Amino acid sequence: MARPAIAEARALSSDQINEQIDATRRELFDLRFQQATRRLEHPHRFKRARIRLAQLLTVRQEQHRSTSAS
């Protein structure tokens, strides 16, 4: 499966980005828990979730910089 597009994250509002960040962090926690209990079926989801989290945090930081610069 392809990486999530950062353009999709840039189209989100600030509240939606924060919700997505929380959801992605919960997903990563659940994946770590599944890995610890040896129930993880799709280890590739770690990488996808980490990339998505990084993209969302980057977009949030970009939005923060653009509002503080204005």
C-alpha positions, -999 to +999 in steps of 0.1 A: +000+000+000+012+035-008+023+060+017-003+085+029-002+117+009+008+148+028-015+168+006-044+151+023-031+163+057-026+198+044-063+200+034-074+193+070-084+219+095-064+224+128-090+205+148-091+176+124-053+174+124-052+172+162-079+145+161-058+126+135-027+129+156-045+115+187-059+087+167-025+078+151-008+078+185-035+055+199-030+032+169+008+031+175+001+023+212-023-005+202+003-018+177+030-019+204+006-037+227-002-063+200+035-067+194+042-073+230+015-099+233+026-115+200-007-109+183+006-084+157-005-097+122+006-067+101+039-053+112+040-029+082+013-008+099+040+005+123+059+022+095+027+036+079+015+050+112+048+066+121+050+082+087+014+095+090+021+109+125+052+127+112+033+142+083+005+154+106+030+169+131+048+186+102+016+201+089+005+213+123+039+230+128+037+246+093+002+259+102+015+272+136+044+290+119+021+306+092-003+319+118+024+333+141+042+349+112+011+368+100 
